[in-house]
């Protein structure tokens, strides 16, 4: 069974890829999106809630700096609704967790 953090990493990566593909018209991640993804994955790896973490938007202690918090919110707001078309089963599982 896949660990929760690994699932979060996978979802985050997919969301950034969808965002970059649609907004920046890039098949590979552009430098800006790659930097954001690296930052977000690093923060996820160091989340002090570990396997007990919930949604970042519901977290009482935000670990993103303000600039990246705004960027990741934009990515999630854009990609979140579109995920249902790309990975419907993953979205349903994520929402039920």
N, CA, C and O atoms as a printed pandas DataFrame, in Angstrom:
     atom_number atom_name residue_name chain_id  residue_number  x_coord  y_coord  z_coord
0              1         N          UNK        A               1    0.840   -1.190    0.000
1              2        CA          UNK        A               1    0.000    0.000    0.000
2              3         C          UNK        A               1    0.882    1.249    0.000
3              4         O          UNK        A               1    1.889    1.312    0.706
4              5         N          UNK        A               2    0.493    2.227   -0.791
5              6        CA          UNK        A               2    1.261    3.462   -0.927
6              7         C          UNK        A               2    1.052    4.357    0.306
7              8         O          UNK        A               2   -0.071    4.528    0.780
8              9         N          UNK        A               3    2.153    4.920    0.809
9             10        CA          UNK        A               3    2.069    5.832    1.952
10            11         C          UNK        A               3    1.339    7.109    1.553
11            12         O          UNK        A               3    1.348    7.504    0.388
12            13         N          UNK        A               4    0.707    7.747    2.533
13            14        CA          UNK        A               4   -0.059    8.965    2.279
14            15         C          UNK        A               4    0.829   10.069    1.694
15            16         O          UNK        A               4    0.416   10.769    0.769
16            17         N          UNK        A               5    2.018   10.224    2.217
17            18        CA          UNK        A               5    2.939   11.260    1.729
18            19         C          UNK        A               5    3.284   10.997    0.259
19            20         O          UNK        A               5    3.373   11.933   -0.535
20            21         N          UNK        A               6    3.477    9.737   -0.097
21            22        CA          UNK        A               6    3.784    9.403   -1.491
22            23         C          UNK        A               6    2.606    9.737   -2.405
23            24         O          UNK        A               6    2.807   10.204   -3.526
24            25         N          UNK        A               7    1.395    9.505   -1.941
25            26        CA          UNK        A               7    0.202    9.864   -2.713
26            27         C          UNK        A               7    0.124   11.376   -2.889
27            28         O          UNK        A               7   -0.194   11.865   -3.973
28            29         N          UNK        A               8    0.414   12.110   -1.823
29            30        CA          UNK        A               8    0.398   13.570   -1.884
30            31         C          UNK        A               8    1.442   14.070   -2.888
31            32         O          UNK        A               8    1.181   14.995   -3.657
32            33         N          UNK        A               9    2.616   13.454   -2.872
33            34        CA          UNK        A               9    3.679   13.832   -3.819
34            35         C          UNK        A               9    3.209   13.617   -5.260
35            36         O          UNK        A               9    3.426   14.463   -6.127
36            37         N          UNK        A              10    2.567   12.481   -5.498
37            38        CA          UNK        A              10    2.090   12.158   -6.844
38            39         C          UNK        A              10    1.026   13.152   -7.304
39            40         O          UNK        A              10    1.074   13.640   -8.433
40            41         N          UNK        A              11    0.078   13.447   -6.440
41            42        CA          UNK        A              11   -0.995   14.389   -6.773
42            43         C          UNK        A              11   -0.425   15.780   -7.034
43            44         O          UNK        A              11   -0.790   16.435   -8.010
44            45         N          UNK        A              12    0.455   16.220   -6.172
45            46        CA          UNK        A              12    1.073   17.536   -6.325
46            47         C          UNK        A              12    1.820   17.642   -7.652
47            48         O          UNK        A              12    1.708   18.648   -8.353
48            49         N          UNK        A              13    2.571   16.617   -7.990
49            50        CA          UNK        A              13    3.320   16.603   -9.246
50            51         C          UNK        A              13    2.374   16.681  -10.439
51            52         O          UNK        A              13    2.612   17.444  -11.375
52            53         N          UNK        A              14    1.313   15.902  -10.407
53            54        CA          UNK        A              14    0.338   15.926  -11.498
54            55         C          UNK        A              14   -0.324   17.296  -11.634
55            56         O          UNK        A              14   -0.529   17.783  -12.746
56            57         N          UNK        A              15   -0.655   17.912  -10.509
57            58        CA          UNK        A              15   -1.312   19.218  -10.550
58            59         C          UNK        A              15   -0.396   20.281  -11.150
59            60         O          UNK        A              15   -0.842   21.105  -11.949
60            61         N          UNK        A              16    0.858   20.266  -10.778
61            62        CA          UNK        A              16    1.810   21.247  -11.325
62            63         C          UNK        A              16    2.008   20.990  -12.822
63            64         O          UNK        A              16    2.125   21.939  -13.598
64            65         N          UNK        A              17    2.047   19.730  -13.234
65            66        CA          UNK        A              17    2.207   19.412  -14.666
66            67         C          UNK        A              17    1.011   19.889  -15.478
67            68         O          UNK        A              17    1.177   20.450  -16.560
68            69         N          UNK        A              18   -0.187   19.668  -14.963
69            70        CA          UNK        A              18   -1.396   20.138  -15.650
70            71         C          UNK        A              18   -1.356   21.659  -15.777
71            72         O          UNK        A              18   -1.615   22.206  -16.850
72            73         N          UNK        A              19   -1.037   22.325  -14.697
73            74        CA          UNK        A              19   -0.978   23.786  -14.687
74            75         C          UNK        A              19    0.021   24.296  -15.726
75            76         O          UNK        A              19   -0.297   25.176  -16.526
76            77         N          UNK        A              20    1.225   23.737  -15.703
77            78        CA          UNK        A              20    2.284   24.207  -16.597
78            79         C          UNK        A              20    1.921   23.924  -18.056
79            80         O          UNK        A              20    2.150   24.758  -18.932
80            81         N          UNK        A              21    1.357   22.752  -18.308
81            82        CA          UNK        A              21    0.987   22.394  -19.677
82            83         C          UNK        A              21   -0.067   23.349  -20.224
83            84         O          UNK        A              21    0.005   23.752  -21.385
84            85         N          UNK        A              22   -1.038   23.710  -19.406
85            86        CA          UNK        A              22   -2.140   24.551  -19.866
86            87         C          UNK        A              22   -1.804   26.042  -19.831
87            88         O          UNK        A              22   -2.160   26.776  -20.753
88            89         N          UNK        A              23   -1.129   26.491  -18.788
89            90        CA          UNK        A              23   -0.839   27.922  -18.638
90            91         C          UNK        A              23    0.411   28.366  -19.397
91            92         O          UNK        A              23    0.436   29.448  -19.983
92            93         N          UNK        A              24    1.430   27.538  -19.383
93            94        CA          UNK        A              24    2.708   27.913  -19.982
94            95         C          UNK        A              24    2.971   27.186  -21.298
95            96         O          UNK        A              24    4.023   27.362  -21.913
96            97         N          UNK        A              25    2.011   26.372  -21.723
97            98        CA          UNK        A              25    2.104   25.631  -22.991
98            99         C          UNK        A              25    3.404   24.838  -23.095
99           100         O          UNK        A              25    4.055   24.816  -24.140
100          101         N          UNK        A              26    3.767   24.191  -21.994
101          102        CA          UNK        A              26    5.026   23.459  -21.937
102          103         C          UNK        A              26    4.763   21.976  -21.673
103          104         O          UNK        A              26    4.039   21.628  -20.741
104          105         N          UNK        A              27    5.349   21.109  -22.491
105          106        CA          UNK        A              27    5.199   19.666  -22.269
106          107         C          UNK        A              27    6.004   19.248  -21.039
107          108         O          UNK        A              27    5.521   18.483  -20.205
108          109         N          UNK        A              28    7.221   19.750  -20.931
109          110        CA          UNK        A              28    8.027   19.549  -19.739
110          111         C          UNK        A              28    7.770   20.743  -18.838
111          112         O          UNK        A              28    7.243   21.761  -19.286
112          113         N          UNK        A              29    8.131   20.626  -17.592
113          114        CA          UNK        A              29    7.929   21.750  -16.683
114          115         C          UNK        A              29    8.877   22.892  -17.030
115          116         O          UNK        A              29   10.066   22.679  -17.265
116          117         N          UNK        A              30    8.337   24.096  -17.057
117          118        CA          UNK        A              30    9.186   25.275  -17.235
118          119         C          UNK        A              30    9.994   25.471  -15.947
119          120         O          UNK        A              30    9.727   24.818  -14.939
120          121         N          UNK        A              31   10.964   26.358  -15.986
121          122        CA          UNK        A              31   11.830   26.575  -14.823
122          123         C          UNK        A              31   11.040   27.030  -13.601
123          124         O          UNK        A              31   11.299   26.587  -12.482
124          125         N          UNK        A              32   10.074   27.917  -13.824
125          126        CA          UNK        A              32    9.265   28.441  -12.710
126          127         C          UNK        A              32    8.458   27.322  -12.044
127          128         O          UNK        A              32    8.429   27.216  -10.818
128          129         N          UNK        A              33    7.812   26.499  -12.849
129          130        CA          UNK        A              33    7.000   25.412  -12.297
130          131         C          UNK        A              33    7.871   24.331  -11.671
131          132         O          UNK        A              33    7.486   23.731  -10.667
132          133         N          UNK        A              34    9.040   24.075  -12.253
133          134        CA          UNK        A              34    9.952   23.096  -11.667
134          135         C          UNK        A              34   10.439   23.566  -10.302
135          136         O          UNK        A              34   10.545   22.772   -9.368
136          137         N          UNK        A              35   10.733   24.854  -10.190
137          138        CA          UNK        A              35   11.184   25.409   -8.906
138          139         C          UNK        A              35   10.067   25.311   -7.865
139          140         O          UNK        A              35   10.321   24.952   -6.715
140          141         N          UNK        A              36    8.837   25.626   -8.263
141          142        CA          UNK        A              36    7.703   25.532   -7.339
142          143         C          UNK        A              36    7.479   24.091   -6.902
143          144         O          UNK        A              36    7.260   23.830   -5.719
144          145         N          UNK        A              37    7.532   23.156   -7.842
145          146        CA          UNK        A              37    7.333   21.754   -7.503
146          147         C          UNK        A              37    8.435   21.261   -6.568
147          148         O          UNK        A              37    8.149   20.569   -5.590
148          149         N          UNK        A              38    9.673   21.604   -6.852
149          150        CA          UNK        A              38   10.780   21.193   -5.975
150          151         C          UNK        A              38   10.591   21.741   -4.570
151          152         O          UNK        A              38   10.796   21.029   -3.587
152          153         N          UNK        A              39   10.203   23.000   -4.476
153          154        CA          UNK        A              39    9.957   23.625   -3.176
154          155         C          UNK        A              39    8.831   22.899   -2.436
155          156         O          UNK        A              39    8.966   22.564   -1.259
156          157         N          UNK        A              40    7.725   22.661   -3.136
157          158        CA          UNK        A              40    6.557   22.031   -2.513
158          159         C          UNK        A              40    6.866   20.599   -2.074
159          160         O          UNK        A              40    6.448   20.182   -0.994
160          161         N          UNK        A              41    7.587   19.850   -2.894
161          162        CA          UNK        A              41    7.931   18.474   -2.520
162          163         C          UNK        A              41    8.878   18.464   -1.320
163          164         O          UNK        A              41    8.775   17.597   -0.452
164          165         N          UNK        A              42    9.786   19.414   -1.272
165          166        CA          UNK        A              42   10.686   19.529   -0.128
166          167         C          UNK        A              42    9.894   19.824    1.144
167          168         O          UNK        A              42   10.148   19.224    2.189
168          169         N          UNK        A              43    8.943   20.738    1.059
169          170        CA          UNK        A              43    8.113   21.067    2.221
170          171         C          UNK        A              43    7.295   19.852    2.656
171          172         O          UNK        A              43    7.130   19.603    3.850
172          173         N          UNK        A              44    6.788   19.107    1.689
173          174        CA          UNK        A              44    6.009   17.913    1.983
174          175         C          UNK        A              44    6.874   16.863    2.681
175          176         O          UNK        A              44    6.424   16.202    3.616
176          177         N          UNK        A              45    8.111   16.718    2.222
177          178        CA          UNK        A              45    9.033   15.757    2.846
178          179         C          UNK        A              45    9.329   16.120    4.297
179          180         O          UNK        A              45    9.629   15.248    5.112
180          181         N          UNK        A              46    9.245   17.405    4.617
181          182        CA          UNK        A              46    9.562   17.865    5.972
182          183         C          UNK        A              46    8.323   18.216    6.792
183          184         O          UNK        A              46    8.434   18.856    7.838
184          185         N          UNK        A              47    7.155   17.808    6.330
185          186        CA          UNK        A              47    5.916   18.087    7.066
186          187         C          UNK        A              47    5.978   17.403    8.435
187          188         O          UNK        A              47    6.181   16.192    8.517
188          189         N          UNK        A              48    5.804   18.174    9.499
189          190        CA          UNK        A              48    5.925   17.577   10.823
190          191         C          UNK        A              48    4.684   16.767   11.223
191          192         O          UNK        A              48    4.678   16.142   12.283
192          193         N          UNK        A              49    3.653   16.769   10.404
193          194        CA          UNK        A              49    2.487   15.930   10.667
194          195         C          UNK        A              49    2.640   14.546   10.037
195          196         O          UNK        A              49    1.916   13.616   10.393
196          197         N          UNK        A              50    3.581   14.411    9.100
197          198        CA          UNK        A              50    3.883   13.120    8.494
198          199         C          UNK        A              50    2.670   12.445    7.900
199          200         O          UNK        A              50    1.895   13.063    7.170
200          201         N          UNK        A              51    2.509   11.177    8.215
201          202        CA          UNK        A              51    1.412   10.380    7.670
202          203         C          UNK        A              51    0.046   10.824    8.206
203          204         O          UNK        A              51   -0.985   10.395    7.686
204          205         N          UNK        A              52    0.025   11.662    9.219
205          206        CA          UNK        A              52   -1.233   12.140    9.798
206          207         C          UNK        A              52   -1.673   13.478    9.218
207          208         O          UNK        A              52   -2.644   14.073    9.687
208          209         N          UNK        A              53   -0.966   13.948    8.204
209          210        CA          UNK        A              53   -1.286   15.265    7.647
210          211         C          UNK        A              53   -2.628   15.252    6.944
211          212         O          UNK        A              53   -3.064   14.240    6.396
212          213         N          UNK        A              54   -3.256   16.393    6.977
213          214        CA          UNK        A              54   -4.507   16.585    6.243
214          215         C          UNK        A              54   -4.231   17.435    5.022
215          216         O          UNK        A              54   -3.100   17.484    4.537
216          217         N          UNK        A              55   -5.256   18.106    4.523
217          218        CA          UNK        A              55   -5.071   19.011    3.389
218          219         C          UNK        A              55   -4.276   20.227    3.854
219          220         O          UNK        A              55   -4.513   20.745    4.945
220          221         N          UNK        A              56   -3.351   20.674    3.046
221          222        CA          UNK        A              56   -2.520   21.829    3.411
222          223         C          UNK        A              56   -3.378   23.065    3.674
223          224         O          UNK        A              56   -3.056   23.868    4.549
224          225         N          UNK        A              57   -4.459   23.218    2.925
225          226        CA          UNK        A              57   -5.319   24.389    3.105
226          227         C          UNK        A              57   -5.993   24.392    4.475
227          228         O          UNK        A              57   -6.428   25.443    4.945
228          229         N          UNK        A              58   -6.083   23.243    5.113
229          230        CA          UNK        A              58   -6.707   23.124    6.431
230          231         C          UNK        A              58   -5.687   23.095    7.569
231          232         O          UNK        A              58   -6.059   23.013    8.739
232          233         N          UNK        A              59   -4.414   23.162    7.223
233          234        CA          UNK        A              59   -3.340   23.020    8.209
234          235         C          UNK        A              59   -3.250   24.253    9.113
235          236         O          UNK        A              59   -3.322   25.383    8.629
236          237         N          UNK        A              60   -3.092   24.039   10.420
237          238        CA          UNK        A              60   -2.967   25.179   11.346
238          239         C          UNK        A              60   -1.610   25.880   11.254
239          240         O          UNK        A              60   -1.490   27.041   11.648
240          241         N          UNK        A              61   -0.589   25.193   10.740
241          242        CA          UNK        A              61    0.737   25.815   10.633
242          243         C          UNK        A              61    1.248   25.686    9.195
243          244         O          UNK        A              61    1.709   24.622    8.782
244          245         N          UNK        A              62    1.159   26.772    8.452
245          246        CA          UNK        A              62    1.588   26.753    7.057
246          247         C          UNK        A              62    3.108   26.792    6.978
247          248         O          UNK        A              62    3.758   27.594    7.648
248          249         N          UNK        A              63    3.660   25.914    6.151
249          250        CA          UNK        A              63    5.113   25.825    6.053
250          251         C          UNK        A              63    5.649   26.456    4.771
251          252         O          UNK        A              63    6.863   26.500    4.574
252          253         N          UNK        A              64    4.775   26.942    3.900
253          254        CA          UNK        A              64    5.205   27.600    2.671
254          255         C          UNK        A              64    5.469   29.072    2.970
255          256         O          UNK        A              64    4.784   29.680    3.793
256          257         N          UNK        A              65    6.480   29.645    2.285
257          258        CA          UNK        A              65    6.639   31.090    2.402
258          259         C          UNK        A              65    5.484   31.754    1.647
259          260         O          UNK        A              65    4.809   31.095    0.856
260          261         N          UNK        A              66    5.255   33.018    1.875
261          262        CA          UNK        A              66    4.078   33.713    1.320
262          263         C          UNK        A              66    4.028   33.654   -0.207
263          264         O          UNK        A              66    2.969   33.411   -0.784
264          265         N          UNK        A              67    5.149   33.872   -0.848
265          266        CA          UNK        A              67    5.195   33.880   -2.318
266          267         C          UNK        A              67    4.778   32.520   -2.890
267          268         O          UNK        A              67    3.950   32.449   -3.799
268          269         N          UNK        A              68    5.357   31.447   -2.351
269          270        CA          UNK        A              68    5.029   30.117   -2.844
270          271         C          UNK        A              68    3.642   29.658   -2.408
271          272         O          UNK        A              68    3.017   28.837   -3.079
272          273         N          UNK        A              69    3.170   30.181   -1.300
273          274        CA          UNK        A              69    1.812   29.869   -0.856
274          275         C          UNK        A              69    0.801   30.402   -1.875
275          276         O          UNK        A              69   -0.174   29.725   -2.202
276          277         N          UNK        A              70    1.035   31.600   -2.364
277          278        CA          UNK        A              70    0.164   32.195   -3.381
278          279         C          UNK        A              70    0.242   31.389   -4.678
279          280         O          UNK        A              70   -0.780   31.095   -5.297
280          281         N          UNK        A              71    1.462   31.036   -5.083
281          282        CA          UNK        A              71    1.648   30.278   -6.328
282          283         C          UNK        A              71    0.978   28.910   -6.263
283          284         O          UNK        A              71    0.290   28.511   -7.203
284          285         N          UNK        A              72    1.173   28.191   -5.162
285          286        CA          UNK        A              72    0.619   26.833   -5.080
286          287         C          UNK        A              72   -0.901   26.886   -4.988
287          288         O          UNK        A              72   -1.585   25.989   -5.479
288          289         N          UNK        A              73   -1.428   27.927   -4.363
289          290        CA          UNK        A              73   -2.891   28.102   -4.322
290          291         C          UNK        A              73   -3.445   28.292   -5.728
291          292         O          UNK        A              73   -4.497   27.753   -6.071
292          293         N          UNK        A              74   -2.730   29.060   -6.531
293          294        CA          UNK        A              74   -3.142   29.287   -7.918
294          295         C          UNK        A              74   -3.092   27.979   -8.717
295          296         O          UNK        A              74   -4.007   27.678   -9.484
296          297         N          UNK        A              75   -2.029   27.213   -8.533
297          298        CA          UNK        A              75   -1.883   25.935   -9.224
298          299         C          UNK        A              75   -3.012   24.990   -8.824
299          300         O          UNK        A              75   -3.638   24.371   -9.684
300          301         N          UNK        A              76   -3.272   24.879   -7.543
301          302        CA          UNK        A              76   -4.306   23.959   -7.066
302          303         C          UNK        A              76   -5.703   24.416   -7.479
303          304         O          UNK        A              76   -6.561   23.596   -7.806
304          305         N          UNK        A              77   -5.924   25.718   -7.461
305          306        CA          UNK        A              77   -7.219   26.239   -7.888
306          307         C          UNK        A              77   -7.482   25.994   -9.361
307          308         O          UNK        A              77   -8.621   25.769   -9.769
308          309         N          UNK        A              78   -6.425   26.038  -10.155
309          310        CA          UNK        A              78   -6.556   25.794  -11.589
310          311         C          UNK        A              78   -6.638   24.298  -11.881
311          312         O          UNK        A              78   -7.525   23.851  -12.607
312          313         N          UNK        A              79   -5.716   23.532  -11.318
313          314        CA          UNK        A              79   -5.602   22.116  -11.657
314          315         C          UNK        A              79   -6.605   21.231  -10.938
315          316         O          UNK        A              79   -7.028   20.209  -11.479
316          317         N          UNK        A              80   -6.986   21.605   -9.742
317          318        CA          UNK        A              80   -7.897   20.772   -8.955
318          319         C          UNK        A              80   -9.145   20.351   -9.706
319          320         O          UNK        A              80   -9.418   19.155   -9.813
320          321         N          UNK        A              81   -9.914   21.302  -10.233
321          322        CA          UNK        A              81  -11.118   20.927  -10.972
322          323         C          UNK        A              81  -10.832   20.123  -12.245
323          324         O          UNK        A              81  -11.678   19.342  -12.679
324          325         N          UNK        A              82   -9.670   20.302  -12.836
325          326        CA          UNK        A              82   -9.326   19.599  -14.072
326          327         C          UNK        A              82   -8.827   18.175  -13.819
327          328         O          UNK        A              82   -8.838   17.344  -14.727
328          329         N          UNK        A              83   -8.395   17.895  -12.603
329          330        CA          UNK        A              83   -7.888   16.563  -12.261
330          331         C          UNK        A              83   -8.929   15.476  -12.515
331          332         O          UNK        A              83   -8.570   14.349  -12.856
332          333         N          UNK        A              84  -10.191   15.794  -12.355
333          334        CA          UNK        A              84  -11.252   14.803  -12.544
334          335         C          UNK        A              84  -11.244   14.252  -13.971
335          336         O          UNK        A              84  -11.646   13.110  -14.195
336          337         N          UNK        A              85  -10.791   15.051  -14.931
337          338        CA          UNK        A              85  -10.727   14.609  -16.324
338          339         C          UNK        A              85   -9.488   13.762  -16.623
339          340         O          UNK        A              85   -9.508   12.913  -17.514
340          341         N          UNK        A              86   -8.416   14.000  -15.873
341          342        CA          UNK        A              86   -7.161   13.305  -16.113
342          343         C          UNK        A              86   -6.996   12.054  -15.253
343          344         O          UNK        A              86   -6.500   11.029  -15.722
344          345         N          UNK        A              87   -7.410   12.146  -14.001
345          346        CA          UNK        A              87   -7.222   11.046  -13.043
346          347         C          UNK        A              87   -8.430   10.956  -12.108
347          348         O          UNK        A              87   -8.306   11.236  -10.915
348          349         N          UNK        A              88   -9.593   10.570  -12.632
349          350        CA          UNK        A              88  -10.820   10.586  -11.819
350          351         C          UNK        A              88  -10.767    9.692  -10.579
351          352         O          UNK        A              88  -11.240   10.094   -9.516
352          353         N          UNK        A              89  -10.208    8.507  -10.694
353          354        CA          UNK        A              89  -10.149    7.601   -9.540
354          355         C          UNK        A              89   -9.268    8.196   -8.447
355          356         O          UNK        A              89   -9.612    8.145   -7.266
356          357         N          UNK        A              90   -8.140    8.753   -8.844
357          358        CA          UNK        A              90   -7.238    9.368   -7.871
358          359         C          UNK        A              90   -7.922   10.522   -7.133
359          360         O          UNK        A              90   -7.746   10.675   -5.924
360          361         N          UNK        A              91   -8.686   11.319   -7.841
361          362        CA          UNK        A              91   -9.382   12.457   -7.234
362          363         C          UNK        A              91  -10.396   11.970   -6.205
363          364         O          UNK        A              91  -10.474   12.505   -5.099
364          365         N          UNK        A              92  -11.160   10.969   -6.570
365          366        CA          UNK        A              92  -12.172   10.445   -5.646
366          367         C          UNK        A              92  -11.516    9.873   -4.404
367          368         O          UNK        A              92  -11.974   10.122   -3.289
368          369         N          UNK        A              93  -10.458    9.114   -4.581
369          370        CA          UNK        A              93   -9.739    8.553   -3.416
370          371         C          UNK        A              93   -9.173    9.666   -2.547
371          372         O          UNK        A              93   -9.233    9.592   -1.319
372          373         N          UNK        A              94   -8.632   10.680   -3.171
373          374        CA          UNK        A              94   -8.030   11.796   -2.432
374          375         C          UNK        A              94   -9.088   12.523   -1.598
375          376         O          UNK        A              94   -8.855   12.859   -0.437
376          377         N          UNK        A              95  -10.240   12.757   -2.202
377          378        CA          UNK        A              95  -11.296   13.463   -1.488
378          379         C          UNK        A              95  -11.894   12.631   -0.357
379          380         O          UNK        A              95  -12.375   13.186    0.631
380          381         N          UNK        A              96  -11.869   11.323   -0.492
381          382        CA          UNK        A              96  -12.400   10.447    0.552
382          383         C          UNK        A              96  -11.424   10.228    1.697
383          384         O          UNK        A              96  -11.823    9.796    2.778
384          385         N          UNK        A              97  -10.147   10.521    1.469
385          386        CA          UNK        A              97   -9.145   10.258    2.527
386          387         C          UNK        A              97   -9.211   11.262    3.650
387          388         O          UNK        A              97   -8.438   11.173    4.604
